[in-house]
Amino acid sequence: MSEIISVRNLTKKFENGVYALQNVNLSIEKGDIFGIIGMSGAGKSTLIRCLNYLEKPSEGNVFVNGKNLAEQSESELRLIRRNMGMIFQNFNLLMQKTVLENVQFPLDIQGIEKAEGKKRAQELLTMVGLEEKEKAYPVQLSGGQKQRVAIARALASNPEVLLLDEATSALDPKTTVAILELLKEIQKKYQVTIVLITHEMEVVKVICNKVAILEDGYLVEEGSVECLNKRFG
Ligand code: ADP
């Protein structure tokens, strides 16, 4: 397997003096479902936001497909971000738009022709099991359904990487399992690389092939999921 994301000596110090990340190194390979686990305040959100430069590191580098993000222009960064779909805990759907419009929105922005965008959005909604809901509005959906829409939207521009920021934390356990199963299916079908952050051990155990453990900004362990058992018993 080949490396798709490489994090080298990454440090993030915020303006208030807080070190959210301290000299973090990690390597994510194509096709990984890579979990970053840690308690609240460990630096997980900061780290995942550094992976696509929504947050700029204070020191160190992030490489995506061998490109050093520090050396990219804003327009190059936009293209790289398009290749790294992001999914959030609170879904971040556009409430005034229908399910179909939400999924189609990134394609419209990219200037994809309307009919083609609609067809792609409908295919994705079928894939996430929501073909019946294309005319519904987010407020009419359950949490799990909203997250399915967000997943379809993140896949619209055919990204190589999906970044999940506590994507199942707002869901009940049964819905969480269903969403994790869907993500596994997506990984197989599209060969996408998934990076997720979570505070839930179960999420990592169910879905990830690799894991990194963050504690107070330090990466204290990286390896196969078995290293969780070694550390936490
Ligand atoms: P986690 O996602 O693991 O809960 P975060 O990455 O959100 O952790 O936060 C790590 C640390 O950085 C915390 O101490 C948090 O208070 C601090 N932090 C996060 N964002 C900012 C910010 N924009 N400004 C100052 N401190 C921040």
Boltz pocket constraint, residues with backbone or C-beta under 6 A from the ligand:
constraints:
  - pocket:
      binder: B
      contacts: [[A, 14], [A, 15], [A, 16], [A, 18], [A, 19], [A, 20], [A, 38], [A, 39], [A, 40], [A, 41], [A, 42], [A, 43], [A, 44], [A, 45], [A, 46], [A, 47]]
      max_distance: 6.0
